[in-house]
Amino acid sequence: MNEPVFWIAPIAALLAMIYARKFFKEMLLQDQGTALMQEIGDHVRHGAMAYLRQQYKIMFLVFAVLTIVFGVLAYYFHVQNPWLPFTFVFGGFFSALAGYFGMQTATRASTRTAAAARTSLPDALKIAFRSGAVMGLVVVGLGLGNIVVWFILADLLIPHSAAGEGVRMVLVTTTILTFGVGASMQAMFARVGGGIFTKAADVGADLVGKVESGIPEDDPRNPAVIADNVGDNVGDVAGMGADLFESYCGAILAASALGAAAYVLDPTLQMKAVVAPIAIAGIGILLSIVGVYLVKTKEGATQKDLLGSLSRGINASALMIVVASAGLLLLLGIPNVWGIWGAVVTGLITGIIVGRSTEYSTSPSYGPTRLIAAQAEGGPATLIIAGVGVGMLSTAIPVLSVGAGTMLSFLFASGFDLNQMNLGLYGVAIAAVGMLSTLGITLASDAYGPIADNAGGNAEMSGLGAEVRARTDALDSLGNTTAATGKGFAIGSAALTALALIASYIEVIRIELVNIGQTVLTLGNGATVATAQATLTDFMTFFNVTLLNPTVLVGLLIGSMVAFVFSGLTVQAVGRAAIMMVEEVRRQFREDPGILQGTSQPDYERCVAISTVGAQREMVLPALLAVIAPVVVGLVLGVAGVIGLLMGGLASGFVLAVFLSNAGGAWDNAKKYIESGYHGGKNSRAHRASVIGDTVGDPFKDTSGPSLNILVKLMSIMAIVMAGVTVTYSLL
């Protein structure tokens, strides 16, 4: 490797793992609280680990079957990259490993956070946030570390090409792009399965506990309360971690592949373009570690103070990456250095705007959520109507900001020349890397949420008193805001990453066409161009990718349909699993009256088992839909149909994800706003209506909405790895 700045990445990845281990060890040294607190924490940890073990068993079977399929396609039919069976397994394994480390940390940290809250709010915040940082640093450390290792291996093992070093580097970068397949598949199962688990438990606990029996949230008499706390971890720690692991890897890999394609005729500049996103990600890790140390607060801090503490760390990291990336790009000597830097900054700003717009739409501090709370006085119907309206309106700012970010990053990188498609799309991919560059700390603020939530549940079930509960409630409320912002950030980054992956698809198509012997493309008016030298515009002409081509239009419609069918499947899956939980909680209350009287203990493990079984059974079909759709469309409609499918899925999936996540988040926080004393407070008519709204919103914000991020990326990456099958066997 002749670019010295490349080595920033492996050093940063190693430091991420060192600091993750340091924060984990520091957390273990903290006081675990009373024997009862430890017992409750053990219930949650054992339930979470039991769920993960069951999920990993199913994942092992799915990965084994797909590895065999990919092996047959690669080594028997020769229509698949021969590296794929190996990169696929490693991508899934390390995504799962990141989730495992995060879960081990979060389930231990919640008890210690509750124990610290008995005496100090600053100490409780420090434990919770640095434990969340373990998840963030493990994700970026394992993700970037794997990219570096696979890049070095591919560069060493892929032989030199007669077509030149530039063509070989395109092959190297598109080969390691296949690492994202396993990561995306694991993310789909983790996000969908975790979302179904947590919402089945949450809905069961709310409907039978709060609504029917009138007992408080996190009351130990509720049989589903432990399953609810387990669900917070499997959904928002393991699920979110896997989601952003594949976004992070996908953005870096797509940017490297597009950089290789943009400078294919100049190997020296090509290497600089390939290394730039990897090095920027490395700098981002180092600055995320700095940002973690800036998050601190004082005793008696208000909600505004707590939010300011987290914002200080995140914003400082973002500002430092703006300066550091400029220095890095100047040191690297990349062409159009200020244009590429402008794309990085555009990505960062776009991520901030999407996050803030999500906060505005879902936080009880602002008008939209307060409007929903006011409508609760009219009953469940008016509250649901208001929430749907807020969710729909909330799509405007994210869509406009991502659209503006896409155009600006394209123009900056292309030198404001719309004809420079390769350079412009490289800029879009670099913008996605910029948005995700400080993922180490932004994911820490998201993983912090379930730790604080579980700490509050532990404090309630342990009877620690009003003062302690007030501290954990403050941390939990902050976690709700960061969780909503994190979902918006994940959705925005998914849109840019998916667009970069779609552009990378064309580069893989180029390689597959050469592999089957089609070395010349015939364009309009009898003109021809060598496949190896064809531009993206040439490929669009060759495959007739226009809105007047019915093949493209049909693909667009199918892509849009897949987003809605996927959402319908996941929402109904939560409903079916929740019914099982509701019936189990009712059964326990009916058969053992001592539970509500507080004289006997509920069967927590039975509820955890029900959520686990329901999640594992229900997550398979939505995941298969994401895998099968690009394969079938490719075989029937060809390359043009696949491009239409991916664009339709991206456009509809992005907007639908924003709507579902923000509507659900707003309903949730409207309930919490009412519980804080507004509109009659707890047990009022408005509160009962808000619980129903929160229940409807649960699968929206924690299952379907976040899972759509992965749907659009998984369809893109599946299209990429199945490109050889598409160009060889398609009917059209």
Disulfide bonds with the S-S distance in Angstrom:
none
